Amino acid sequence: MEDAGARQAAPKNVVPLRASDIAYERLREMVLDLRLEPGSIVNEQALADLLGIGRMPVREALGRLVTDRFVVSLPRRGTVVTALTLESVVDLFDAREAVECGIVHVVTRKATDEQIDVLRKMVHAAELARGESDSERFLLDDHEIHVYLAHMVDNPFLQDTADRLLLHNIRFWRSFWASHPAHPGTMISHAELIEAIEARDPEAAERAMRAHIALSRQLLQAIF
């Protein structure tokens, strides 16, 4: 008889990941960390070989990445990683301003003390990374702050939109810091934002977020 403690019962209602789901997650990460460089041509078979996954799941994953705007299908060229052009980055910051300024206005009115405490700790971690000019750690901390704010609203439509925008934001900043030395001046502080949220001042929080994104816009001149 098999020892009942030798294995654990399989979790209920857990749907195993499909090969295309695995391919999607891994390829998206390769786009975000620039292993698949902006503007580069994607070879389905080469990616399938690299991932150890069949070509069809890779093709399905690339279709999802087209929907996410991380790759684009071009006539006579095939699939290409979406380039970081001036127009696309301006569009990204326009979308972030429209979405995230509204988010912080709502969040500031509804946030619990516990949520604000979590957010304060996140901002503190980001400030430490900023002070050390650790661009990758700051980027991940910054991403966590913005995602947490979006999910505090508890609106799945808004969360999906914000999540996608913020992933594009990660790719932009990794590209920026790949060619520009990191320093605190290019890592934009969240100090004014958390102060406004702690004061329960929605208008001040919205202004702080707008200013936060406006400073990011100014750095575009360094690339374009």
Order of alpha helices (4+ residues) and beta strands (2+ residues): alpha-beta-alpha-alpha-beta-beta-alpha-alpha-alpha-alpha-alpha-alpha
